[in-house]
């Protein structure tokens, strides 16, 4: 467990002696030097990999470099040397990105290539115990359903051609991974929870897009209207938030609140448009919503402290 403390403030308050302050400060200086050294090495590895890829710009080069760098990171992780842990995580992430990019380009973005990347990322996440990689693995799975993001000048946009299928599949996925996390050791439980939370975000994105454009299933000639998505999304957010509150899952409560706000404003401006009046009322509602969410978090924290 890591704890962040203000040594100067503790000394001023008389909580620690000058000798303790000096001794702990030495530990902090040593940790800072280790962090800087590891980051410099990480940048060097990324630069060498990027230069090699630029010299031989092929998917095969990216796959080989990614495999080598990722394997180095995993080896450093299992060496359990605290000095190298930051470098190990940098190598694992850089290697995974290189490998995944090479496979996707070589496979021309096919479902098979995306599944291979998802499996490789999940495997690397488990071996290196890296939550960032497990998040990327879930996003790679979502890409199999043509989920994506786009960028133009000063604008980012999510895209999803199968919002209904995304909602159903990743709802099941999130529930399953959450239940599975209860049976895992603490080190791996965090990975399963990260996967479940990513699934929850994807479910909400599916509802968001569906609430704007609906979903048309050409294979069965059926259209799911946007209004149905909006209604089910609202019900789901209320039910999920209530479950999170009862089970002291603050992340779930906050996620439900955030996407509840997104849902409200999406429908508000979609139906009423943007005008001085709607912006004013919407802004007042946002302030009230933020104050209420803050009060709920404070109350939950105080309640938890009373029971400890």
KATA-V5009 format. One record per backbone hydrogen bond with DSSP energy under -1.0 kcal/mol. CO is the residue of the C=O (numbers start at 1). NH is the residue of the N-H. E is the energy in kcal/mol with one decimal. If there is no record, write none. Layout:
CO|NH|E + CO|NH|E
This chain:
6|10|-2.3 + 7|11|-2.4 + 8|12|-2.3 + 9|13|-2.1 + 10|15|-2.4 + 17|21|-2.3 + 18|22|-2.5 + 19|23|-2.2 + 20|24|-2.6 + 21|25|-2.0 + 22|26|-1.5 + 23|27|-1.4 + 24|28|-2.0 + 25|29|-2.4 + 26|30|-2.2 + 27|31|-2.2 + 28|32|-2.4 + 29|33|-2.2 + 30|34|-2.0 + 31|35|-2.3 + 32|36|-2.4 + 33|37|-2.3 + 34|38|-2.4 + 35|39|-2.4 + 36|40|-2.3 + 37|41|-2.2 + 38|42|-2.5 + 39|43|-2.6 + 40|44|-2.1 + 41|45|-2.5 + 42|46|-2.5 + 43|47|-2.6 + 44|48|-2.6 + 45|49|-2.5 + 46|50|-2.5 + 47|51|-2.6 + 48|52|-2.5 + 49|53|-2.3 + 50|54|-2.0 + 51|55|-2.0 + 52|56|-2.1 + 56|58|-2.2 + 58|62|-1.7 + 59|63|-2.5 + 60|64|-2.6 + 61|65|-2.8 + 62|66|-2.7 + 63|67|-2.4 + 64|68|-2.3 + 65|69|-2.9 + 66|70|-2.7 + 67|71|-2.4 + 68|72|-2.0 + 69|73|-2.1 + 70|74|-2.4 + 71|75|-2.4 + 72|76|-2.3 + 73|77|-2.2 + 74|78|-2.2 + 77|80|-1.1 + 81|84|-1.6 + 82|85|-1.2 + 84|88|-2.6 + 85|89|-2.2 + 86|90|-2.1 + 87|91|-2.6 + 88|92|-2.3 + 89|93|-2.3 + 90|94|-2.8 + 91|95|-2.7 + 92|96|-2.3 + 93|97|-2.4 + 94|98|-2.4 + 95|99|-2.7 + 96|100|-2.9 + 97|101|-2.4 + 98|102|-2.3 + 99|103|-2.4 + 100|104|-2.4 + 101|105|-2.2 + 102|106|-2.5 + 103|107|-2.5 + 104|109|-2.6 + 107|110|-1.3 + 110|114|-2.1 + 111|115|-2.5 + 112|116|-2.2 + 113|117|-2.3 + 114|118|-2.6 + 115|119|-2.5 + 116|120|-2.5 + 117|121|-2.9 + 118|122|-2.5 + 119|123|-2.5 + 120|124|-2.6 + 121|125|-2.4 + 122|126|-2.2 + 123|127|-2.5 + 124|128|-2.7 + 125|129|-1.2 + 125|130|-1.5 + 130|134|-1.2 + 131|135|-1.9 + 132|136|-2.0 + 133|137|-2.2 + 134|138|-2.0 + 135|139|-2.2 + 136|140|-2.2 + 137|141|-1.8 + 138|142|-2.2 + 139|143|-1.6 + 141|144|-1.1 + 142|145|-1.6 + 142|147|-1.6 + 143|146|-1.9 + 148|159|-3.3 + 150|157|-2.5 + 152|155|-2.7 + 155|152|-2.7 + 157|150|-3.0 + 159|148|-2.7 + 162|166|-2.4 + 163|167|-2.4 + 164|168|-2.3 + 165|169|-2.7 + 166|170|-2.3 + 167|171|-1.3 + 168|172|-2.0 + 169|173|-2.3 + 170|174|-2.2 + 171|175|-2.1 + 172|176|-2.6 + 173|177|-2.7 + 174|178|-2.1 + 175|179|-2.4 + 176|180|-2.4 + 177|181|-1.8 + 180|183|-1.6 + 181|184|-1.3 + 185|189|-2.5 + 186|190|-1.3 + 188|192|-2.0 + 189|193|-2.3 + 190|194|-2.0 + 191|195|-2.2 + 192|196|-2.5 + 193|197|-2.6 + 194|198|-2.1 + 195|199|-2.2 + 196|200|-2.0 + 197|201|-2.1 + 198|202|-2.2 + 199|203|-2.4 + 200|204|-2.1 + 201|205|-2.1 + 202|206|-2.3 + 203|207|-2.3 + 204|208|-2.5 + 205|209|-2.6 + 206|210|-2.4 + 207|211|-2.5 + 209|213|-2.2 + 210|214|-2.2 + 215|224|-3.7 + 217|222|-1.8 + 222|217|-3.2 + 224|215|-2.0 + 225|229|-1.4 + 226|230|-2.4 + 227|231|-2.2 + 228|232|-2.6 + 229|233|-2.6 + 230|234|-2.1 + 231|235|-2.3 + 232|236|-2.8 + 233|237|-2.6 + 234|238|-2.2 + 235|239|-2.6 + 236|240|-2.8 + 237|241|-2.6 + 238|242|-2.3 + 239|243|-2.3 + 240|244|-2.6 + 241|245|-2.2 + 242|246|-2.3 + 243|247|-2.0 + 244|249|-3.2 + 249|253|-2.1 + 250|254|-2.9 + 251|255|-2.6 + 252|256|-2.7 + 253|257|-2.2 + 254|258|-2.8 + 255|259|-2.7 + 256|260|-1.7 + 257|261|-2.1 + 258|262|-2.1 + 259|263|-2.7 + 260|264|-2.6 + 261|265|-2.5 + 262|266|-2.4 + 263|267|-2.4 + 264|268|-2.6 + 265|269|-2.3 + 266|270|-1.9 + 267|271|-2.2 + 268|272|-2.6 + 269|273|-1.5 + 275|279|-2.7 + 276|280|-2.2 + 277|281|-2.6 + 278|282|-2.5 + 279|283|-2.5 + 280|284|-2.3 + 281|285|-2.4 + 282|286|-2.1 + 283|287|-2.1 + 284|288|-2.3 + 285|289|-2.6 + 286|290|-2.6 + 287|291|-2.4 + 288|292|-2.2 + 289|293|-2.4 + 290|294|-2.4 + 291|295|-2.3 + 292|296|-2.2 + 293|297|-2.2 + 294|298|-2.4 + 295|299|-2.6 + 296|300|-2.5 + 297|301|-2.3 + 298|302|-2.5 + 299|303|-2.6 + 300|304|-2.2 + 301|305|-2.3 + 302|306|-1.9 + 303|307|-1.2
